[in-house]
Amino acid sequence: MTADLLLRLRTWLTGTFTYESPDEAAGAMADATRWGWLPALSGVAVGAGQARAAHGESVADAAPASE
């Protein structure tokens, strides 16, 4: 049973991650790159905005009151 499961898994992986032509492979790589990095870059942009706001607040709180 284990050998059959491993063979089925290997067949599925081979069919999923191989392409008939270089054009299909290039298109799939472009999609993976585009959709793989987009969420990470969005998170960086959100984090940068939050860090900027927190820094502005901490600088304002640390500034001595001049009268």
HTML snippet that shows the backbone in 3Dmol.js (N, CA, C, O; Angstrom):
<script src="https://3Dmol.org/build/3Dmol-min.js"></script>
<div id="view" style="width:600px;height:400px;position:relative"></div>
<script>
const pdb = `
ATOM      1  N   MET A   1       0.821  -1.193   0.000  1.00  0.00           N
ATOM      2  CA  MET A   1       0.000   0.000   0.000  1.00  0.00           C
ATOM      3  C   MET A   1       0.866   1.258   0.000  1.00  0.00           C
ATOM      4  O   MET A   1       0.574   2.215  -0.717  1.00  0.00           O
ATOM      5  N   THR A   2       1.924   1.258   0.799  1.00  0.00           N
ATOM      6  CA  THR A   2       2.786   2.439   0.860  1.00  0.00           C
ATOM      7  C   THR A   2       3.443   2.697  -0.481  1.00  0.00           C
ATOM      8  O   THR A   2       3.524   3.844  -0.920  1.00  0.00           O
ATOM      9  N   ALA A   3       3.909   1.659  -1.131  1.00  0.00           N
ATOM     10  CA  ALA A   3       4.538   1.829  -2.444  1.00  0.00           C
ATOM     11  C   ALA A   3       3.538   2.365  -3.457  1.00  0.00           C
ATOM     12  O   ALA A   3       3.890   3.202  -4.289  1.00  0.00           O
ATOM     13  N   ASP A   4       2.304   1.896  -3.399  1.00  0.00           N
ATOM     14  CA  ASP A   4       1.266   2.375  -4.312  1.00  0.00           C
ATOM     15  C   ASP A   4       0.972   3.853  -4.047  1.00  0.00           C
ATOM     16  O   ASP A   4       0.801   4.632  -4.985  1.00  0.00           O
ATOM     17  N   LEU A   5       0.915   4.232  -2.790  1.00  0.00           N
ATOM     18  CA  LEU A   5       0.648   5.624  -2.441  1.00  0.00           C
ATOM     19  C   LEU A   5       1.789   6.520  -2.924  1.00  0.00           C
ATOM     20  O   LEU A   5       1.546   7.590  -3.482  1.00  0.00           O
ATOM     21  N   LEU A   6       3.020   6.089  -2.712  1.00  0.00           N
ATOM     22  CA  LEU A   6       4.167   6.873  -3.172  1.00  0.00           C
ATOM     23  C   LEU A   6       4.202   6.981  -4.694  1.00  0.00           C
ATOM     24  O   LEU A   6       4.542   8.034  -5.235  1.00  0.00           O
ATOM     25  N   LEU A   7       3.855   5.904  -5.380  1.00  0.00           N
ATOM     26  CA  LEU A   7       3.808   5.944  -6.841  1.00  0.00           C
ATOM     27  C   LEU A   7       2.730   6.918  -7.318  1.00  0.00           C
ATOM     28  O   LEU A   7       2.963   7.698  -8.241  1.00  0.00           O
ATOM     29  N   ARG A   8       1.557   6.877  -6.695  1.00  0.00           N
ATOM     30  CA  ARG A   8       0.481   7.811  -7.065  1.00  0.00           C
ATOM     31  C   ARG A   8       0.880   9.251  -6.770  1.00  0.00           C
ATOM     32  O   ARG A   8       0.583  10.151  -7.556  1.00  0.00           O
ATOM     33  N   LEU A   9       1.549   9.474  -5.645  1.00  0.00           N
ATOM     34  CA  LEU A   9       2.001  10.821  -5.302  1.00  0.00           C
ATOM     35  C   LEU A   9       3.035  11.316  -6.312  1.00  0.00           C
ATOM     36  O   LEU A   9       2.980  12.465  -6.749  1.00  0.00           O
ATOM     37  N   ARG A  10       3.976  10.448  -6.679  1.00  0.00           N
ATOM     38  CA  ARG A  10       4.992  10.814  -7.667  1.00  0.00           C
ATOM     39  C   ARG A  10       4.355  11.138  -9.014  1.00  0.00           C
ATOM     40  O   ARG A  10       4.748  12.101  -9.672  1.00  0.00           O
ATOM     41  N   THR A  11       3.388  10.351  -9.419  1.00  0.00           N
ATOM     42  CA  THR A  11       2.698  10.587 -10.684  1.00  0.00           C
ATOM     43  C   THR A  11       1.956  11.919 -10.655  1.00  0.00           C
ATOM     44  O   THR A  11       1.981  12.677 -11.624  1.00  0.00           O
ATOM     45  N   TRP A  12       1.297  12.194  -9.533  1.00  0.00           N
ATOM     46  CA  TRP A  12       0.567  13.458  -9.412  1.00  0.00           C
ATOM     47  C   TRP A  12       1.530  14.636  -9.447  1.00  0.00           C
ATOM     48  O   TRP A  12       1.272  15.613 -10.150  1.00  0.00           O
ATOM     49  N   LEU A  13       2.638  14.569  -8.704  1.00  0.00           N
ATOM     50  CA  LEU A  13       3.610  15.661  -8.689  1.00  0.00           C
ATOM     51  C   LEU A  13       4.226  15.883 -10.062  1.00  0.00           C
ATOM     52  O   LEU A  13       4.401  17.023 -10.492  1.00  0.00           O
ATOM     53  N   THR A  14       4.551  14.806 -10.742  1.00  0.00           N
ATOM     54  CA  THR A  14       5.125  14.922 -12.074  1.00  0.00           C
ATOM     55  C   THR A  14       4.138  15.572 -13.036  1.00  0.00           C
ATOM     56  O   THR A  14       4.521  16.432 -13.829  1.00  0.00           O
ATOM     57  N   GLY A  15       2.884  15.174 -12.971  1.00  0.00           N
ATOM     58  CA  GLY A  15       1.869  15.753 -13.843  1.00  0.00           C
ATOM     59  C   GLY A  15       1.547  17.193 -13.500  1.00  0.00           C
ATOM     60  O   GLY A  15       1.183  17.978 -14.375  1.00  0.00           O
ATOM     61  N   THR A  16       1.678  17.542 -12.237  1.00  0.00           N
ATOM     62  CA  THR A  16       1.347  18.895 -11.804  1.00  0.00           C
ATOM     63  C   THR A  16       2.452  19.885 -12.114  1.00  0.00           C
ATOM     64  O   THR A  16       2.178  21.015 -12.518  1.00  0.00           O
ATOM     65  N   PHE A  17       3.692  19.477 -11.930  1.00  0.00           N
ATOM     66  CA  PHE A  17       4.793  20.420 -12.020  1.00  0.00           C
ATOM     67  C   PHE A  17       5.660  20.274 -13.263  1.00  0.00           C
ATOM     68  O   PHE A  17       6.771  20.802 -13.298  1.00  0.00           O
ATOM     69  N   THR A  18       5.187  19.581 -14.268  1.00  0.00           N
ATOM     70  CA  THR A  18       5.890  19.537 -15.542  1.00  0.00           C
ATOM     71  C   THR A  18       4.967  20.075 -16.629  1.00  0.00           C
ATOM     72  O   THR A  18       3.745  19.984 -16.520  1.00  0.00           O
ATOM     73  N   TYR A  19       5.554  20.627 -17.663  1.00  0.00           N
ATOM     74  CA  TYR A  19       4.773  21.271 -18.716  1.00  0.00           C
ATOM     75  C   TYR A  19       5.189  20.731 -20.064  1.00  0.00           C
ATOM     76  O   TYR A  19       6.308  20.251 -20.245  1.00  0.00           O
ATOM     77  N   GLU A  20       4.276  20.817 -20.999  1.00  0.00           N
ATOM     78  CA  GLU A  20       4.496  20.294 -22.330  1.00  0.00           C
ATOM     79  C   GLU A  20       5.456  21.150 -23.144  1.00  0.00           C
ATOM     80  O   GLU A  20       6.162  20.629 -24.007  1.00  0.00           O
ATOM     81  N   SER A  21       5.495  22.444 -22.888  1.00  0.00           N
ATOM     82  CA  SER A  21       6.340  23.318 -23.695  1.00  0.00           C
ATOM     83  C   SER A  21       7.023  24.350 -22.793  1.00  0.00           C
ATOM     84  O   SER A  21       6.566  24.608 -21.679  1.00  0.00           O
ATOM     85  N   PRO A  22       8.103  24.928 -23.273  1.00  0.00           N
ATOM     86  CA  PRO A  22       8.768  25.985 -22.506  1.00  0.00           C
ATOM     87  C   PRO A  22       7.877  27.202 -22.277  1.00  0.00           C
ATOM     88  O   PRO A  22       8.001  27.881 -21.258  1.00  0.00           O
ATOM     89  N   ASP A  23       6.979  27.479 -23.222  1.00  0.00           N
ATOM     90  CA  ASP A  23       6.074  28.621 -23.059  1.00  0.00           C
ATOM     91  C   ASP A  23       5.126  28.407 -21.882  1.00  0.00           C
ATOM     92  O   ASP A  23       4.875  29.331 -21.108  1.00  0.00           O
ATOM     93  N   GLU A  24       4.599  27.190 -21.748  1.00  0.00           N
ATOM     94  CA  GLU A  24       3.727  26.896 -20.605  1.00  0.00           C
ATOM     95  C   GLU A  24       4.499  27.016 -19.302  1.00  0.00           C
ATOM     96  O   GLU A  24       3.981  27.549 -18.320  1.00  0.00           O
ATOM     97  N   ALA A  25       5.717  26.532 -19.283  1.00  0.00           N
ATOM     98  CA  ALA A  25       6.535  26.599 -18.076  1.00  0.00           C
ATOM     99  C   ALA A  25       6.846  28.052 -17.714  1.00  0.00           C
ATOM    100  O   ALA A  25       6.798  28.423 -16.541  1.00  0.00           O
ATOM    101  N   ALA A  26       7.159  28.860 -18.700  1.00  0.00           N
ATOM    102  CA  ALA A  26       7.462  30.271 -18.443  1.00  0.00           C
ATOM    103  C   ALA A  26       6.235  31.010 -17.922  1.00  0.00           C
ATOM    104  O   ALA A  26       6.338  31.832 -17.012  1.00  0.00           O
ATOM    105  N   GLY A  27       5.077  30.714 -18.500  1.00  0.00           N
ATOM    106  CA  GLY A  27       3.842  31.336 -18.025  1.00  0.00           C
ATOM    107  C   GLY A  27       3.522  30.934 -16.599  1.00  0.00           C
ATOM    108  O   GLY A  27       3.104  31.766 -15.794  1.00  0.00           O
ATOM    109  N   ALA A  28       3.715  29.674 -16.286  1.00  0.00           N
ATOM    110  CA  ALA A  28       3.449  29.202 -14.922  1.00  0.00           C
ATOM    111  C   ALA A  28       4.421  29.828 -13.932  1.00  0.00           C
ATOM    112  O   ALA A  28       4.031  30.185 -12.820  1.00  0.00           O
ATOM    113  N   MET A  29       5.668  29.961 -14.324  1.00  0.00           N
ATOM    114  CA  MET A  29       6.652  30.593 -13.439  1.00  0.00           C
ATOM    115  C   MET A  29       6.323  32.063 -13.214  1.00  0.00           C
ATOM    116  O   MET A  29       6.475  32.572 -12.103  1.00  0.00           O
ATOM    117  N   ALA A  30       5.877  32.741 -14.254  1.00  0.00           N
ATOM    118  CA  ALA A  30       5.491  34.144 -14.106  1.00  0.00           C
ATOM    119  C   ALA A  30       4.304  34.286 -13.165  1.00  0.00           C
ATOM    120  O   ALA A  30       4.287  35.181 -12.320  1.00  0.00           O
ATOM    121  N   ASP A  31       3.313  33.413 -13.304  1.00  0.00           N
ATOM    122  CA  ASP A  31       2.157  33.454 -12.393  1.00  0.00           C
ATOM    123  C   ASP A  31       2.564  33.168 -10.960  1.00  0.00           C
ATOM    124  O   ASP A  31       2.110  33.847 -10.039  1.00  0.00           O
ATOM    125  N   ALA A  32       3.409  32.178 -10.764  1.00  0.00           N
ATOM    126  CA  ALA A  32       3.845  31.836  -9.408  1.00  0.00           C
ATOM    127  C   ALA A  32       4.621  32.985  -8.789  1.00  0.00           C
ATOM    128  O   ALA A  32       4.455  33.291  -7.608  1.00  0.00           O
ATOM    129  N   THR A  33       5.463  33.617  -9.582  1.00  0.00           N
ATOM    130  CA  THR A  33       6.239  34.746  -9.075  1.00  0.00           C
ATOM    131  C   THR A  33       5.323  35.917  -8.750  1.00  0.00           C
ATOM    132  O   THR A  33       5.440  36.530  -7.688  1.00  0.00           O
ATOM    133  N   ARG A  34       4.422  36.222  -9.657  1.00  0.00           N
ATOM    134  CA  ARG A  34       3.527  37.364  -9.457  1.00  0.00           C
ATOM    135  C   ARG A  34       2.646  37.170  -8.228  1.00  0.00           C
ATOM    136  O   ARG A  34       2.584  38.044  -7.364  1.00  0.00           O
ATOM    137  N   TRP A  35       1.979  36.052  -8.148  1.00  0.00           N
ATOM    138  CA  TRP A  35       1.032  35.842  -7.057  1.00  0.00           C
ATOM    139  C   TRP A  35       1.725  35.412  -5.768  1.00  0.00           C
ATOM    140  O   TRP A  35       1.140  35.521  -4.690  1.00  0.00           O
ATOM    141  N   GLY A  36       2.957  34.926  -5.862  1.00  0.00           N
ATOM    142  CA  GLY A  36       3.688  34.555  -4.663  1.00  0.00           C
ATOM    143  C   GLY A  36       4.249  35.764  -3.926  1.00  0.00           C
ATOM    144  O   GLY A  36       4.269  35.784  -2.695  1.00  0.00           O
ATOM    145  N   TRP A  37       4.706  36.770  -4.667  1.00  0.00           N
ATOM    146  CA  TRP A  37       5.303  37.938  -4.041  1.00  0.00           C
ATOM    147  C   TRP A  37       4.303  39.016  -3.691  1.00  0.00           C
ATOM    148  O   TRP A  37       4.569  39.824  -2.801  1.00  0.00           O
ATOM    149  N   LEU A  38       3.182  39.059  -4.346  1.00  0.00           N
ATOM    150  CA  LEU A  38       2.226  40.135  -4.120  1.00  0.00           C
ATOM    151  C   LEU A  38       1.759  40.226  -2.667  1.00  0.00           C
ATOM    152  O   LEU A  38       1.792  41.320  -2.104  1.00  0.00           O
ATOM    153  N   PRO A  39       1.327  39.138  -2.035  1.00  0.00           N
ATOM    154  CA  PRO A  39       0.915  39.261  -0.625  1.00  0.00           C
ATOM    155  C   PRO A  39       2.054  39.697   0.290  1.00  0.00           C
ATOM    156  O   PRO A  39       1.835  40.463   1.229  1.00  0.00           O
ATOM    157  N   ALA A  40       3.266  39.218   0.026  1.00  0.00           N
ATOM    158  CA  ALA A  40       4.405  39.607   0.860  1.00  0.00           C
ATOM    159  C   ALA A  40       4.694  41.094   0.724  1.00  0.00           C
ATOM    160  O   ALA A  40       4.951  41.771   1.719  1.00  0.00           O
ATOM    161  N   LEU A  41       4.654  41.601  -0.489  1.00  0.00           N
ATOM    162  CA  LEU A  41       4.911  43.024  -0.689  1.00  0.00           C
ATOM    163  C   LEU A  41       3.801  43.874  -0.100  1.00  0.00           C
ATOM    164  O   LEU A  41       4.069  44.965   0.403  1.00  0.00           O
ATOM    165  N   SER A  42       2.569  43.408  -0.148  1.00  0.00           N
ATOM    166  CA  SER A  42       1.467  44.146   0.457  1.00  0.00           C
ATOM    167  C   SER A  42       1.659  44.228   1.970  1.00  0.00           C
ATOM    168  O   SER A  42       1.408  45.267   2.582  1.00  0.00           O
ATOM    169  N   GLY A  43       2.104  43.129   2.560  1.00  0.00           N
ATOM    170  CA  GLY A  43       2.355  43.125   4.004  1.00  0.00           C
ATOM    171  C   GLY A  43       3.479  44.075   4.379  1.00  0.00           C
ATOM    172  O   GLY A  43       3.418  44.721   5.425  1.00  0.00           O
ATOM    173  N   VAL A  44       4.495  44.167   3.548  1.00  0.00           N
ATOM    174  CA  VAL A  44       5.599  45.093   3.804  1.00  0.00           C
ATOM    175  C   VAL A  44       5.096  46.525   3.726  1.00  0.00           C
ATOM    176  O   VAL A  44       5.469  47.360   4.551  1.00  0.00           O
ATOM    177  N   ALA A  45       4.264  46.812   2.757  1.00  0.00           N
ATOM    178  CA  ALA A  45       3.737  48.169   2.613  1.00  0.00           C
ATOM    179  C   ALA A  45       2.872  48.549   3.815  1.00  0.00           C
ATOM    180  O   ALA A  45       2.970  49.670   4.313  1.00  0.00           O
ATOM    181  N   VAL A  46       2.039  47.640   4.280  1.00  0.00           N
ATOM    182  CA  VAL A  46       1.194  47.908   5.440  1.00  0.00           C
ATOM    183  C   VAL A  46       2.058  48.087   6.680  1.00  0.00           C
ATOM    184  O   VAL A  46       1.841  49.006   7.468  1.00  0.00           O
ATOM    185  N   GLY A  47       3.037  47.206   6.848  1.00  0.00           N
ATOM    186  CA  GLY A  47       3.930  47.309   8.004  1.00  0.00           C
ATOM    187  C   GLY A  47       4.729  48.602   8.002  1.00  0.00           C
ATOM    188  O   GLY A  47       4.952  49.187   9.062  1.00  0.00           O
ATOM    189  N   ALA A  48       5.161  49.056   6.840  1.00  0.00           N
ATOM    190  CA  ALA A  48       5.919  50.303   6.751  1.00  0.00           C
ATOM    191  C   ALA A  48       5.051  51.484   7.167  1.00  0.00           C
ATOM    192  O   ALA A  48       5.514  52.382   7.870  1.00  0.00           O
ATOM    193  N   GLY A  49       3.804  51.484   6.737  1.00  0.00           N
ATOM    194  CA  GLY A  49       2.892  52.561   7.128  1.00  0.00           C
ATOM    195  C   GLY A  49       2.634  52.569   8.628  1.00  0.00           C
ATOM    196  O   GLY A  49       2.599  53.630   9.251  1.00  0.00           O
ATOM    197  N   GLN A  50       2.453  51.384   9.209  1.00  0.00           N
ATOM    198  CA  GLN A  50       2.232  51.300  10.651  1.00  0.00           C
ATOM    199  C   GLN A  50       3.477  51.731  11.421  1.00  0.00           C
ATOM    200  O   GLN A  50       3.369  52.437  12.423  1.00  0.00           O
ATOM    201  N   ALA A  51       4.642  51.318  10.968  1.00  0.00           N
ATOM    202  CA  ALA A  51       5.888  51.713  11.631  1.00  0.00           C
ATOM    203  C   ALA A  51       6.095  53.219  11.546  1.00  0.00           C
ATOM    204  O   ALA A  51       6.522  53.843  12.518  1.00  0.00           O
ATOM    205  N   ARG A  52       5.799  53.803  10.399  1.00  0.00           N
ATOM    206  CA  ARG A  52       5.936  55.249  10.226  1.00  0.00           C
ATOM    207  C   ARG A  52       5.013  55.996  11.187  1.00  0.00           C
ATOM    208  O   ARG A  52       5.421  56.980  11.804  1.00  0.00           O
ATOM    209  N   ALA A  53       3.774  55.530  11.314  1.00  0.00           N
ATOM    210  CA  ALA A  53       2.821  56.179  12.222  1.00  0.00           C
ATOM    211  C   ALA A  53       3.256  56.025  13.679  1.00  0.00           C
ATOM    212  O   ALA A  53       3.180  56.981  14.450  1.00  0.00           O
ATOM    213  N   ALA A  54       3.706  54.840  14.058  1.00  0.00           N
ATOM    214  CA  ALA A  54       4.151  54.621  15.437  1.00  0.00           C
ATOM    215  C   ALA A  54       5.382  55.460  15.747  1.00  0.00           C
ATOM    216  O   ALA A  54       5.505  55.983  16.854  1.00  0.00           O
ATOM    217  N   HIS A  55       6.293  55.597  14.794  1.00  0.00           N
ATOM    218  CA  HIS A  55       7.483  56.410  15.002  1.00  0.00           C
ATOM    219  C   HIS A  55       7.096  57.874  15.183  1.00  0.00           C
ATOM    220  O   HIS A  55       7.628  58.565  16.053  1.00  0.00           O
ATOM    221  N   GLY A  56       6.173  58.332  14.361  1.00  0.00           N
ATOM    222  CA  GLY A  56       5.726  59.722  14.484  1.00  0.00           C
ATOM    223  C   GLY A  56       5.104  59.994  15.853  1.00  0.00           C
ATOM    224  O   GLY A  56       5.318  61.052  16.445  1.00  0.00           O
ATOM    225  N   GLU A  57       4.340  59.034  16.341  1.00  0.00           N
ATOM    226  CA  GLU A  57       3.724  59.200  17.665  1.00  0.00           C
ATOM    227  C   GLU A  57       4.774  59.177  18.761  1.00  0.00           C
ATOM    228  O   GLU A  57       4.698  59.971  19.699  1.00  0.00           O
ATOM    229  N   SER A  58       5.750  58.288  18.665  1.00  0.00           N
ATOM    230  CA  SER A  58       6.767  58.198  19.726  1.00  0.00           C
ATOM    231  C   SER A  58       7.674  59.419  19.726  1.00  0.00           C
ATOM    232  O   SER A  58       8.114  59.861  20.787  1.00  0.00           O
ATOM    233  N   VAL A  59       7.958  59.967  18.560  1.00  0.00           N
ATOM    234  CA  VAL A  59       8.777  61.179  18.491  1.00  0.00           C
ATOM    235  C   VAL A  59       8.008  62.353  19.077  1.00  0.00           C
ATOM    236  O   VAL A  59       8.577  63.182  19.787  1.00  0.00           O
ATOM    237  N   ALA A  60       6.728  62.422  18.783  1.00  0.00           N
ATOM    238  CA  ALA A  60       5.901  63.509  19.327  1.00  0.00           C
ATOM    239  C   ALA A  60       5.794  63.420  20.846  1.00  0.00           C
ATOM    240  O   ALA A  60       5.785  64.443  21.530  1.00  0.00           O
ATOM    241  N   ASP A  61       5.713  62.191  21.377  1.00  0.00           N
ATOM    242  CA  ASP A  61       5.624  62.009  22.821  1.00  0.00           C
ATOM    243  C   ASP A  61       6.957  62.313  23.506  1.00  0.00           C
ATOM    244  O   ASP A  61       6.970  62.777  24.646  1.00  0.00           O
ATOM    245  N   ALA A  62       8.076  62.058  22.827  1.00  0.00           N
ATOM    246  CA  ALA A  62       9.393  62.247  23.427  1.00  0.00           C
ATOM    247  C   ALA A  62       9.897  63.676  23.318  1.00  0.00           C
ATOM    248  O   ALA A  62      10.838  64.056  24.016  1.00  0.00           O
ATOM    249  N   ALA A  63       9.290  64.463  22.463  1.00  0.00           N
ATOM    250  CA  ALA A  63       9.745  65.838  22.277  1.00  0.00           C
ATOM    251  C   ALA A  63       9.458  66.647  23.536  1.00  0.00           C
ATOM    252  O   ALA A  63       8.347  66.600  24.065  1.00  0.00           O
ATOM    253  N   PRO A  64      10.461  67.395  24.021  1.00  0.00           N
ATOM    254  CA  PRO A  64      10.213  68.211  25.230  1.00  0.00           C
ATOM    255  C   PRO A  64       9.265  69.363  24.903  1.00  0.00           C
ATOM    256  O   PRO A  64       9.310  69.962  23.828  1.00  0.00           O
ATOM    257  N   ALA A  65       8.431  69.636  25.852  1.00  0.00           N
ATOM    258  CA  ALA A  65       7.471  70.751  25.678  1.00  0.00           C
ATOM    259  C   ALA A  65       8.223  72.053  25.862  1.00  0.00           C
ATOM    260  O   ALA A  65       8.782  72.294  26.931  1.00  0.00           O
ATOM    261  N   SER A  66       8.248  72.881  24.863  1.00  0.00           N
ATOM    262  CA  SER A  66       8.932  74.177  24.970  1.00  0.00           C
ATOM    263  C   SER A  66       7.875  75.242  25.215  1.00  0.00           C
ATOM    264  O   SER A  66       6.905  75.392  24.472  1.00  0.00           O
ATOM    265  N   GLU A  67       8.108  75.958  26.276  1.00  0.00           N
ATOM    266  CA  GLU A  67       7.132  77.018  26.617  1.00  0.00           C
ATOM    267  C   GLU A  67       7.795  78.351  26.647  1.00  0.00           C
ATOM    268  O   GLU A  67       7.142  79.360  26.913  1.00  0.00           O
TER     269      GLU A  67
END
`;
const viewer = $3Dmol.createViewer("view");
viewer.addModel(pdb, "pdb");
viewer.setStyle({}, {cartoon: {color: "spectrum"}});
viewer.zoomTo();
viewer.render();
</script>
